Amino acid sequence: MCGIVAYLGNQVAQPILIEGLKRLEYRGYDSAGVGLLKNGKLLLSRSVGRISALESMLADHDGETLGIGHTRWATHGGPSEKNAHPHVDFSGKIAVVHNGIIENYATLKKWLISEGCDFKSETDTEVVSNLIGYFYKNVDGSGGKRPSDGQNKFEWAVQRALNEIHGTYGLAIICTDFDNMMIGAKKGSPLILGVGENEYILASDASAIVKHTKQAIYLADNEMVIITSDGFRTKTIDNVVVSKDVKEIEFSLEAIELGGFEHFMLKEIFEQPQCLTTCLGGRLDIKNNRVVLGGIAAQLRELSRTRRVILTACGTAWHACLVGEFLIEQLARIPAETEYASEFRYRNPIIEDGTVVIAVSQSGETADTLAAVEQAKERGATVLGIVNAVGSTIARQTDSGVYLHVGPEIGVASTKAFTAQVAVLAMIAIELGRRRNLSHDETAGYIRELASIPEKIKTVLEQSDHIREIAKANIDRNNWLFLGRGFNYPVALEGALKLKEISYIHAEGLPAAEMKHGPIALITNGMPAVFIATKCSQYHKIIGNIEEVRARGGKTIVVGTEGDENIRNYADYLITVPDVADVLQPMVTVLPLQLLAYHAAVLRGHDVDKPRNLAKSVTVE
């Protein structure tokens, strides 16, 4: 959740840290801080609120070339200056920034206090700084364990502390006695080292690095990196040397700039035609009537014979999985089910021989989804990943997978990742269907239609101003319903989620037929009810549901099919989308709901890219 950045090089550190924190602010924005090191002195600045608040209080620094920075999403302890990072140990020598949760912090804190260590904050992170500080101070009296040959006591103390910590962490650590060294460590939270020319940037993701270098190494769990101006070394926290390949960051600086849009969310909504074109590119072989997914090519034969597919994810990705469940059952005729990763990881799930688990995550770092992957692998399932972030933990931990290739998604509310996730799941379902039961003509039809989706999305985006007017007419209402049937039921869930998370309007998504089994009691005069009522197999059924709402005074906002004049009779407000086969409709019907939520939030005066209490990548439990 939180964002960390650290710099060691030949430039002034503070501007680079602030710039990096601004790039990472979507990961958390309750408080922020930087720590600079020069000539054995630690210069610490922390503030509550956005990075701009921190920046306004900073003094000019022109000599410090080593520093660490942090933007926080609060877990242990509320947003306050004392809880802001960096956290310093009891001696004032060790400073730490941390993304993650230390699960055994209470036990460690109690012990450290008994050993004379002072605590100033309510955070779990201060346990890390104090534990490192304790071992650093007591290097000659710590149960017979000593630094090995070639280790300095700072490096040893970090390693020793990490072996006592349970939980997740991405860490950047500095020590006042070593003004040419910083240490990074990773377990369960992302951490990347950007390798420049005589400079190094350690960060939670590549967006804080790409302006300075496109060369990076991706740390794996239980690994640490020791960085000096002479280079870097990587090893496990058990002191086993590991070799890391330097890889190229896939996206450019322009991809994480606003590019003339007011918000990243709006930019990413409008990027969807191009993003889907890239996602589908080279994967739809229209000439030979097949889907080519190189990342899972070796598993496709096993996949086509599987008895059961479990899809697991959180939030928006879970809604994409639900569409995927319907796609796999409809096209491939394989039993499929969708599980919340946060529940799957704590249940005792039945995973039999022949079960395939598909984990979906934009960041590839979602803690609950990663834990579900680990449990599925332990039980013998073949585990596939669908992620956007290249080199992410889920991408490395799964047996194989498919990248979305839609570029970085900065807005906290996911948009382009959802459509790409559905597109990838559709490709998997079509190819499995081709191998199992779809006719040549059916397969060809689905492939051609999928290839046409990017162009069809453009016609929806052209209605943005019209959708804004619909939002404007209804934003004074604090309770909304989103209703759909069949493949558009998950879209109703996603539309409700989008409205909730950025406009703070209470919304509920439902299968339209379930409304009369209780939720219809919520309908009041003028209450907005958003229906996805496109031409589909359940078209006449959902018209009946619209009538039920209208009879009780509700206002109907209807997403209908272009050219359907009949639907106008049932809509107080109408948004049209191109005609698309039922199974592929979610990729076009979700667009109006994304725009509706965006405009509602802006009209209500909210920061759509940084909604309250949320962060982009949920790397803590």
C-alpha positions as MATLAB code, in Angstrom:
seq = 'MCGIVAYLGNQVAQPILIEGLKRLEYRGYDSAGVGLLKNGKLLLSRSVGRISALESMLADHDGETLGIGHTRWATHGGPSEKNAHPHVDFSGKIAVVHNGIIENYATLKKWLISEGCDFKSETDTEVVSNLIGYFYKNVDGSGGKRPSDGQNKFEWAVQRALNEIHGTYGLAIICTDFDNMMIGAKKGSPLILGVGENEYILASDASAIVKHTKQAIYLADNEMVIITSDGFRTKTIDNVVVSKDVKEIEFSLEAIELGGFEHFMLKEIFEQPQCLTTCLGGRLDIKNNRVVLGGIAAQLRELSRTRRVILTACGTAWHACLVGEFLIEQLARIPAETEYASEFRYRNPIIEDGTVVIAVSQSGETADTLAAVEQAKERGATVLGIVNAVGSTIARQTDSGVYLHVGPEIGVASTKAFTAQVAVLAMIAIELGRRRNLSHDETAGYIRELASIPEKIKTVLEQSDHIREIAKANIDRNNWLFLGRGFNYPVALEGALKLKEISYIHAEGLPAAEMKHGPIALITNGMPAVFIATKCSQYHKIIGNIEEVRARGGKTIVVGTEGDENIRNYADYLITVPDVADVLQPMVTVLPLQLLAYHAAVLRGHDVDKPRNLAKSVTVE';
ca = [
       0.000    0.000    0.000;
       2.590    2.567    1.089;
       5.196    3.889   -1.309;
       8.904    3.915   -0.548;
      11.793    5.415   -2.472;
      15.504    5.671   -1.678;
      18.380    7.236   -3.585;
      22.158    6.882   -3.565;
      24.175    8.530   -6.293;
      25.910   11.660   -7.433;
      22.901   13.988   -7.524;
      21.169   15.870   -4.719;
      18.848   13.307   -3.166;
      15.951   15.399   -1.843;
      14.393   16.516   -5.180;
      14.648   12.960   -6.510;
      12.946   11.593   -3.395;
      10.111   14.124   -3.598;
       9.612   13.473   -7.298;
       9.561    9.728   -6.623;
       7.066   10.094   -3.798;
       4.756   12.077   -6.068;
       4.900    9.211   -8.553;
       4.053    6.778   -5.758;
       1.416    8.877   -4.008;
      -1.394    6.713   -5.408;
      -0.133    3.975   -3.069;
      -0.973    6.025    0.037;
      -1.345    9.643    1.013;
      -2.069    9.929    4.746;
       1.383   11.294    5.583;
       4.874   11.486    4.136;
       8.496   11.959    5.092;
      12.103   11.962    3.951;
      15.368   11.227    5.716;
      18.702   12.510    4.344;
      22.162   11.399    5.460;
      25.388   13.399    5.356;
      28.540   13.328    7.430;
      27.016   11.064   10.037;
      23.931   13.214   10.564;
      20.321   12.259    9.816;
      18.093   15.081    8.593;
      14.464   14.045    9.085;
      11.310   15.779    7.771;
       7.773   14.395    8.190;
       4.261   15.775    7.768;
       0.612   14.754    7.709;
      -1.224   14.836    4.396;
      -0.123   14.839    0.775;
       3.397   15.105   -0.601;
       2.758   18.788   -1.341;
       2.446   19.431    2.406;
       5.803   17.794    3.014;
       7.415   19.626    0.114;
       6.286   23.012    1.407;
       8.095   22.533    4.717;
      11.405   21.227    3.377;
      14.581   23.257    3.602;
      16.942   23.387    0.631;
      19.642   20.729    0.661;
      22.454   20.743   -1.868;
      24.945   18.230   -0.534;
      23.082   15.099    0.562;
      23.286   12.351   -2.045;
      21.781    9.578    0.095;
      18.227    9.516    1.414;
      14.987    7.611    1.905;
      11.357    8.690    1.503;
       7.877    7.359    2.230;
       4.223    8.080    1.505;
       1.907    6.321    3.927;
      -1.377    4.426    3.893;
      -2.109    4.029    7.602;
      -2.349    0.566    9.156;
      -0.996    0.663   12.717;
      -1.704    4.091   14.173;
      -3.616    6.958   12.610;
      -2.190    9.618   10.294;
       0.069   11.833   12.397;
       3.567   13.237   12.311;
       4.827   10.779   14.931;
       3.478    7.841   12.905;
       4.875    9.109    9.607;
       7.986    7.451    8.184;
      10.989    7.345    8.254;
      11.196    5.748   11.691;
      14.429    5.992   13.656;
      15.719    3.552   16.260;
      16.320    4.372   19.942;
      19.959    5.338   19.270;
      19.180    7.706   16.406;
      21.490    5.791   14.060;
      19.095    3.567   12.062;
      16.337    5.016    9.848;
      13.751    2.865    8.047;
      10.897    3.270    5.552;
       8.521    0.322    5.281;
       5.652   -0.984    3.171;
       3.880   -3.967    4.726;
       2.763   -5.266    8.112;
       4.887   -6.802   10.868;
       2.639   -9.486   12.326;
       4.686  -10.197   15.466;
       5.394   -6.549   16.233;
       3.596   -6.624   19.605;
       5.776   -9.455   20.924;
       8.960   -7.865   19.590;
       7.989   -4.452   20.957;
       7.408   -5.836   24.435;
      10.800   -7.535   24.385;
      12.606   -4.485   23.002;
      11.074   -2.254   25.686;
      12.313   -4.726   28.319;
      15.780   -4.322   26.769;
      15.621   -0.538   27.176;
      14.517    0.535   23.698;
      12.283    3.621   23.512;
       9.248    3.861   21.200;
       7.735    7.127   20.005;
       5.020    6.010   17.550;
       2.050    3.646   17.350;
       3.383    1.898   14.240;
       4.609   -1.634   13.693;
       7.471   -0.208   11.607;
       9.256    1.280   14.599;
       9.835   -2.286   15.773;
      11.939   -2.804   12.631;
      14.185    0.204   13.229;
      14.576   -0.609   16.912;
      15.271   -4.282   16.278;
      17.983   -3.434   13.762;
      19.318   -0.833   16.194;
      19.370   -3.378   19.020;
      21.436   -5.885   17.053;
      23.658   -3.099   15.725;
      24.445   -1.978   19.265;
      24.868   -5.519   20.613;
      26.866   -7.015   17.756;
      29.394   -8.448   20.239;
      26.839   -9.917   22.613;
      24.068  -11.519   20.594;
      24.068  -15.184   21.473;
      27.334  -16.064   19.819;
      26.249  -14.935   16.321;
      28.720  -12.630   14.603;
      29.084  -10.966   11.219;
      30.613  -13.308    8.656;
      33.709  -12.443    6.650;
      33.091   -9.433    4.456;
      29.995   -8.293    6.389;
      29.926   -4.967    8.170;
      27.857   -4.748   11.308;
      25.111   -2.645    9.665;
      24.494   -5.285    7.022;
      24.668   -8.019    9.662;
      22.224   -6.242   12.010;
      19.651   -5.860    9.217;
      19.968   -9.515    8.279;
      19.746  -10.587   11.923;
      16.600   -8.501   12.489;
      14.867   -9.757    9.358;
      15.213  -13.312   10.619;
      13.157  -12.369   13.681;
      10.369  -10.594   11.793;
       7.145  -12.281   10.717;
       4.948  -10.533    8.171;
       5.443   -8.557    4.987;
       7.883   -5.841    4.144;
       9.501   -3.741    1.497;
      12.246   -1.863    3.326;
      14.849    0.808    2.675;
      17.299    1.316    5.519;
      20.181    3.714    6.215;
      22.632    4.112    9.101;
      24.415    7.271   10.224;
      27.743    5.393   10.500;
      27.596    4.416    6.823;
      26.965    7.479    4.676;
      27.694    5.593    1.446;
      25.357    2.647    1.917;
      21.672    1.810    1.861;
      20.005   -1.575    2.237;
      16.753   -2.832    0.765;
      14.821   -5.979    1.671;
      11.638   -7.632    0.431;
       9.077  -10.129    1.625;
       5.516   -9.989    0.293;
       5.719   -6.291   -0.679;
       7.169   -5.062   -3.979;
      10.680   -3.621   -4.183;
      12.675   -2.725   -7.307;
      16.209   -1.392   -7.650;
      16.763    1.000  -10.535;
      20.358    0.791  -11.780;
      21.567    4.022  -13.337;
      24.962    5.430  -14.204;
      26.683    5.801  -10.840;
      23.302    6.080   -9.122;
      20.678    3.750   -7.666;
      16.987    4.201   -6.861;
      15.144    1.750   -4.654;
      11.344    1.989   -4.950;
       8.006    0.246   -4.519;
       7.409    0.301   -8.259;
       8.986    1.391  -11.498;
       7.048    4.670  -11.775;
       9.516    6.274   -9.334;
      12.495    4.963  -11.297;
      11.742    5.277  -15.009;
      12.668    8.970  -15.334;
      16.221    8.169  -14.268;
      16.840    4.709  -15.694;
      15.024    1.866  -17.453;
      17.391   -0.768  -16.047;
      16.163   -2.520  -12.914;
      16.368   -5.646  -10.808;
      13.315   -7.118   -9.118;
      13.925   -8.489   -5.644;
      12.257  -11.776   -4.705;
      10.871  -12.614   -1.272;
      13.443  -13.034    1.508;
      16.078  -11.193   -0.498;
      18.054   -8.092    0.410;
      20.287   -5.772   -1.563;
      23.281   -3.857   -0.238;
      23.991   -0.726   -2.272;
      27.024    1.562   -2.262;
      28.394    4.002   -4.811;
      30.639    1.170   -6.031;
      27.724   -1.127   -6.931;
      25.283   -3.518   -5.329;
      25.162   -7.057   -3.947;
      22.110   -9.279   -3.520;
      21.635  -12.166   -1.124;
      18.978  -13.888    0.922;
      18.285  -12.875    4.482;
      20.052  -16.151    5.401;
      23.265  -14.792    3.838;
      23.183  -16.864    0.650;
      24.493  -14.883   -2.330;
      22.017  -14.639   -5.234;
      22.568  -13.372   -8.758;
      19.948  -11.061  -10.263;
      19.414  -10.235  -13.909;
      19.053   -6.575  -14.833;
      15.827   -6.152  -16.812;
      14.411   -3.278  -18.808;
      11.352   -1.429  -17.519;
       8.678   -1.830  -20.197;
       6.939    1.543  -20.088;
       8.134    5.081  -20.717;
       7.918    8.233  -18.626;
       5.130    9.520  -20.899;
       2.962    6.577  -19.851;
       2.803    7.892  -16.280;
       2.195   11.532  -17.189;
      -1.290   13.059  -17.430;
      -0.849   13.950  -21.090;
      -3.405   16.766  -21.075;
      -6.084   14.939  -19.060;
      -7.366   16.362  -15.792;
      -7.015   13.057  -13.956;
      -5.242    9.743  -14.444;
      -8.554    7.923  -14.154;
     -10.000    9.821  -17.118;
      -6.811    9.282  -19.097;
      -6.930    5.552  -18.405;
     -10.606    5.318  -19.373;
      -9.814    6.977  -22.701;
      -6.721    4.805  -23.196;
      -8.813    1.661  -23.328;
      -9.153    1.345  -27.123;
      -5.377    1.490  -27.570;
      -4.715   -0.618  -24.469;
      -7.032   -3.374  -25.672;
      -5.464   -3.237  -29.115;
      -2.071   -3.809  -27.481;
      -3.446   -6.521  -25.185;
      -4.991   -8.401  -28.116;
      -2.110   -7.697  -30.492;
      -0.429  -10.816  -31.836;
      -2.776  -13.018  -29.848;
      -5.741  -13.276  -32.238;
      -4.782  -15.405  -35.220;
      -7.779  -14.711  -37.455;
      -6.227  -16.449  -40.468;
      -5.770  -19.761  -38.645;
      -8.811  -19.316  -36.410;
      -7.058  -19.629  -33.060;
      -5.862  -17.668  -30.046;
      -2.108  -17.546  -29.386;
      -1.174  -17.094  -25.733;
       2.534  -17.818  -25.505;
       2.693  -17.416  -21.734;
       0.433  -20.414  -21.141;
       1.027  -22.359  -24.354;
       2.629  -25.240  -22.444;
      -0.407  -25.530  -20.158;
      -3.185  -25.265  -22.766;
      -3.430  -28.998  -23.357;
      -3.712  -29.616  -19.615;
      -6.148  -26.721  -19.315;
      -8.416  -28.131  -22.011;
      -8.683  -31.392  -20.064;
      -9.132  -29.867  -16.629;
     -12.161  -30.838  -14.584;
     -12.537  -27.543  -12.768;
     -11.286  -23.963  -12.866;
     -11.124  -21.701   -9.819;
     -10.639  -17.981  -10.445;
      -9.462  -15.896   -7.519;
      -8.922  -12.160   -7.043;
      -9.981   -9.112   -5.042;
     -12.031   -6.001   -5.853;
     -12.341   -5.080   -9.514;
     -10.262   -8.096  -10.544;
     -12.819  -10.320   -8.769;
     -15.539   -8.848  -10.984;
     -13.402   -9.652  -14.035;
     -13.040  -13.195  -12.697;
     -16.803  -13.509  -12.411;
     -17.101  -12.622  -16.098;
     -14.337  -15.167  -16.726;
     -16.275  -17.844  -14.872;
     -19.279  -17.286  -17.133;
     -17.051  -17.242  -20.229;
     -15.254  -20.487  -19.409;
     -18.477  -22.321  -18.627;
     -20.321  -20.946  -21.662;
     -17.596  -21.352  -24.283;
     -15.414  -24.174  -22.973;
     -18.050  -26.070  -20.964;
     -15.676  -26.463  -18.019;
     -17.052  -26.046  -14.462;
     -15.711  -22.786  -13.058;
     -16.133  -20.796   -9.869;
     -14.928  -17.456   -8.568;
     -13.445  -17.055   -5.095;
     -12.547  -13.950   -3.130;
      -8.837  -14.441   -2.504;
      -9.227  -13.026    1.013;
     -11.659  -15.857    1.846;
     -10.024  -18.607   -0.208;
      -6.740  -18.273    1.686;
      -8.410  -18.981    5.045;
     -10.802  -21.715    4.028;
     -10.028  -25.368    3.554;
     -10.743  -25.407   -0.190;
     -11.229  -28.630   -2.094;
      -8.566  -28.791   -4.784;
      -8.666  -32.119   -6.566;
      -6.453  -33.549   -9.290;
      -7.081  -31.636  -12.482;
      -7.994  -28.354  -10.770;
      -6.585  -25.206  -12.358;
      -6.471  -21.966  -10.366;
      -6.306  -18.622  -12.198;
      -5.165  -15.660  -10.090;
      -5.931  -12.175  -11.408;
      -4.266   -8.976  -10.132;
      -3.377   -5.715  -11.873;
      -0.325   -5.090   -9.704;
       0.677   -8.721   -9.284;
       1.373   -7.852   -5.633;
      -2.087   -8.122   -4.015;
      -1.369   -9.762   -0.659;
      -4.561  -11.830   -0.404;
      -4.283  -13.060   -3.994;
      -0.640  -13.976   -3.510;
      -1.554  -15.965   -0.398;
      -4.285  -17.762   -2.356;
      -1.701  -18.623   -5.035;
       0.615  -20.092   -2.417;
      -2.159  -22.203   -0.885;
      -3.321  -23.480   -4.284;
       0.240  -24.481   -5.209;
       0.717  -26.283   -1.894;
      -2.389  -28.349   -2.653;
      -1.143  -29.389   -6.058;
      -3.144  -27.162   -8.388;
      -1.762  -25.791  -11.629;
      -1.757  -22.041  -10.976;
      -1.884  -19.420  -13.733;
      -1.546  -15.670  -13.311;
      -3.135  -12.789  -15.169;
      -1.269   -9.627  -14.165;
      -0.255   -6.282  -15.611;
       2.996   -5.518  -13.798;
       5.922   -7.314  -15.417;
       8.219   -8.980  -12.896;
       5.650   -8.797  -10.094;
       5.490  -11.421   -7.368;
       2.390  -13.222   -8.668;
       3.944  -13.332  -12.138;
       6.972  -15.066  -10.639;
       5.113  -17.368   -8.245;
       2.563  -18.837  -10.677;
       3.353  -21.762  -12.985;
       2.746  -19.580  -16.032;
       0.479  -16.732  -17.067;
      -0.555  -13.908  -19.343;
       0.440  -10.248  -19.078;
      -2.180   -7.592  -19.791;
       0.306   -5.215  -21.464;
      -1.876   -2.136  -20.894;
       0.842    0.045  -19.389;
       0.928    1.439  -15.853;
      -2.399    2.146  -14.175;
      -2.002    5.093  -11.809;
      -5.611    5.901  -10.885;
      -6.620    4.072   -7.716;
      -9.948    3.039   -9.270;
      -9.058    0.388  -11.838;
     -10.498    0.879  -15.340;
      -8.327   -0.227  -18.245;
      -7.039   -3.218  -16.268;
     -10.610   -4.524  -15.891;
     -11.336   -4.490  -19.621;
      -7.981   -6.128  -20.345;
      -8.536   -8.791  -17.691;
     -11.882   -9.631  -19.286;
     -10.221   -9.666  -22.723;
      -7.544  -12.123  -21.570;
     -10.127  -14.359  -19.888;
     -12.189  -14.234  -23.083;
      -9.175  -15.310  -25.121;
      -8.532  -18.223  -22.760;
     -12.198  -19.272  -22.900;
     -12.334  -19.041  -26.706;
      -9.173  -21.112  -27.147;
     -10.338  -23.734  -24.657;
     -13.710  -23.785  -26.395;
     -12.017  -24.257  -29.760;
     -10.143  -27.255  -28.390;
     -13.199  -28.769  -26.738;
     -16.554  -28.027  -28.307;
     -16.868  -24.843  -30.365;
     -17.372  -25.214  -34.099;
     -15.012  -23.594  -36.582;
     -17.582  -20.910  -37.408;
     -18.366  -20.177  -33.754;
     -14.677  -19.785  -32.914;
     -14.110  -17.544  -35.937;
     -17.063  -15.382  -34.971;
     -15.856  -14.833  -31.425;
     -12.296  -14.061  -32.528;
     -13.473  -11.516  -35.111;
     -15.836   -9.904  -32.628;
     -13.163   -9.694  -29.946;
     -10.826   -8.025  -32.440;
     -13.503   -5.381  -33.137;
     -13.988   -4.360  -29.484;
     -11.352   -1.559  -29.373;
     -13.039    0.345  -32.198;
     -16.479   -0.163  -30.684;
     -15.305    1.256  -27.365;
     -14.471    4.549  -29.075;
     -18.164    5.209  -29.777;
     -18.931    4.903  -26.065;
     -16.192    7.349  -25.113;
     -17.707    9.921  -27.485;
     -20.689   10.110  -25.103;
     -18.632   11.348  -22.147;
     -20.277   14.785  -22.076;
     -23.740   13.218  -22.276;
     -22.888   10.895  -19.372;
     -21.627   13.886  -17.404;
     -25.037   15.515  -17.717;
     -26.714   12.336  -16.449;
     -24.359   12.311  -13.460;
     -25.042   15.996  -12.811;
     -28.799   15.355  -12.697;
     -28.445   12.624  -10.082;
     -25.456   13.345   -7.843;
     -27.642   14.712   -5.050;
     -28.938   11.164   -4.502;
     -26.912    9.184   -1.975;
     -28.268    5.705   -2.726;
     -28.086    4.014   -6.137;
     -28.778    0.555   -7.530;
     -26.872   -1.110  -10.383;
     -28.669   -4.021  -12.014;
     -27.751   -6.460  -14.757;
     -28.362  -10.030  -15.855;
     -26.169  -12.750  -17.312;
     -22.777  -11.483  -18.433;
     -23.752   -7.970  -17.365;
     -24.408   -8.887  -13.747;
     -20.658   -8.597  -12.915;
     -20.675   -5.266  -14.752;
     -23.413   -4.048  -12.405;
     -21.195   -5.015   -9.456;
     -18.252   -3.167  -10.988;
     -20.352   -0.058  -11.715;
     -21.531    0.084   -8.104;
     -17.975   -0.341   -6.829;
     -16.676    2.482   -9.019;
     -19.371    4.880   -7.816;
     -18.732    3.985   -4.184;
     -14.975    4.214   -4.198;
     -14.540    7.607   -5.866;
     -17.803    9.548   -5.364;
     -18.617    8.143   -1.874;
     -22.219    7.542   -2.952;
     -23.664    4.376   -1.476;
     -24.380    1.944   -4.298;
     -25.374   -1.684   -4.523;
     -24.863   -4.005   -7.475;
     -27.265   -6.898   -7.970;
     -28.492   -9.473  -10.451;
     -31.599   -7.698  -11.693;
     -33.861  -10.664  -10.955;
     -32.800  -10.658   -7.298;
     -34.084   -7.126   -6.741;
     -37.597   -8.341   -6.008;
     -36.294  -10.718   -3.350;
     -35.659   -7.945   -0.864;
     -33.707   -4.972   -2.265;
     -36.807   -3.591   -3.990;
     -37.738   -2.274   -0.533;
     -34.978    0.311   -1.007;
     -36.628    1.963   -4.009;
     -37.845    5.452   -3.225;
     -39.175    8.229   -5.420;
     -36.354    9.539   -7.604;
     -33.794    6.912   -6.578;
     -31.348    6.242   -9.457;
     -31.329    2.667  -10.731;
     -28.725    1.895  -13.395;
     -29.719   -0.983  -15.676;
     -27.530   -2.723  -18.220;
     -30.301   -3.618  -20.664;
     -28.538   -4.411  -23.901;
     -29.873   -6.735  -26.574;
     -29.108  -10.142  -25.106;
     -30.745  -13.455  -24.265;
     -32.406  -11.940  -21.175;
     -33.437   -8.648  -22.768;
     -37.178   -9.028  -22.182;
     -36.636  -10.201  -18.616;
     -34.639   -7.125  -17.669;
     -37.264   -4.845  -19.212;
     -39.666   -6.367  -16.706;
     -37.230   -5.470  -13.919;
     -37.045   -1.889  -15.200;
     -40.829   -1.673  -15.076;
     -40.784   -2.793  -11.447;
     -38.491    0.104  -10.525;
     -40.446    2.652  -12.559;
     -43.685    1.583  -10.891;
     -42.169    2.574   -7.539;
     -40.891    5.981   -8.623;
     -37.251    5.107   -9.286;
     -35.266    6.953  -11.951;
     -33.880    4.621  -14.595;
     -30.449    5.166  -16.139;
     -30.278    2.563  -18.900;
     -27.318    1.267  -20.877;
     -28.893   -0.005  -24.092;
     -27.865   -1.188  -27.543;
     -27.417    1.260  -30.414;
     -30.486    1.261  -32.662;
     -32.803   -0.231  -30.042;
     -35.679    2.268  -30.145;
     -37.854    0.160  -27.848;
     -35.572    0.640  -24.835;
     -36.136    4.407  -24.958;
     -39.638    3.803  -23.608;
     -38.185    2.516  -20.346;
     -35.312    4.930  -19.763;
     -35.353    8.264  -17.995;
     -31.726    8.550  -19.170;
     -30.257    6.446  -21.981;
     -26.646    5.620  -22.839;
     -26.040    3.439  -25.893;
     -23.282    0.957  -26.688;
     -22.542   -0.930  -29.928;
     -24.151   -4.302  -30.510;
     -21.819   -7.043  -29.274;
     -22.264  -10.771  -28.619;
     -23.552  -11.473  -25.096;
     -20.331  -13.091  -23.901;
     -18.173  -10.075  -24.856;
     -20.538   -7.287  -23.802;
     -18.826   -6.481  -20.460;
     -15.923   -4.843  -22.323;
     -18.268   -2.220  -23.781;
     -21.017   -1.974  -21.139;
     -18.562   -1.168  -18.333;
     -17.361    2.018  -20.082;
     -20.505    4.103  -19.406;
     -20.408    3.091  -15.739;
     -16.746    4.083  -15.407;
     -17.527    7.481  -16.919;
     -20.655    7.885  -14.788;
     -18.648    7.302  -11.606;
     -15.835    9.576  -12.763;
     -18.105   12.516  -13.579;
     -20.146   12.066  -10.392;
     -16.978   12.193   -8.292;
     -15.603   15.270  -10.047;
     -18.938   17.084   -9.815;
     -19.030   16.319   -6.088;
     -15.553   17.830   -5.712;
     -13.573   14.676   -4.922;
     -10.032   13.721   -5.887;
     -10.777   10.765   -8.159;
      -7.158    9.617   -8.390;
      -6.690    9.512   -4.624;
     -10.033    8.594   -3.014;
     -10.176    8.635    0.748;
      -9.026    5.565    2.679;
      -7.943    3.739   -0.483;
      -4.630    2.897   -2.111;
      -3.821    1.409   -5.479;
      -2.020   -1.800   -4.630;
      -3.263   -3.642   -1.542;
      -0.049   -5.262   -0.369;
      -1.152   -5.646    3.253;
      -3.809   -7.861    4.731;
];
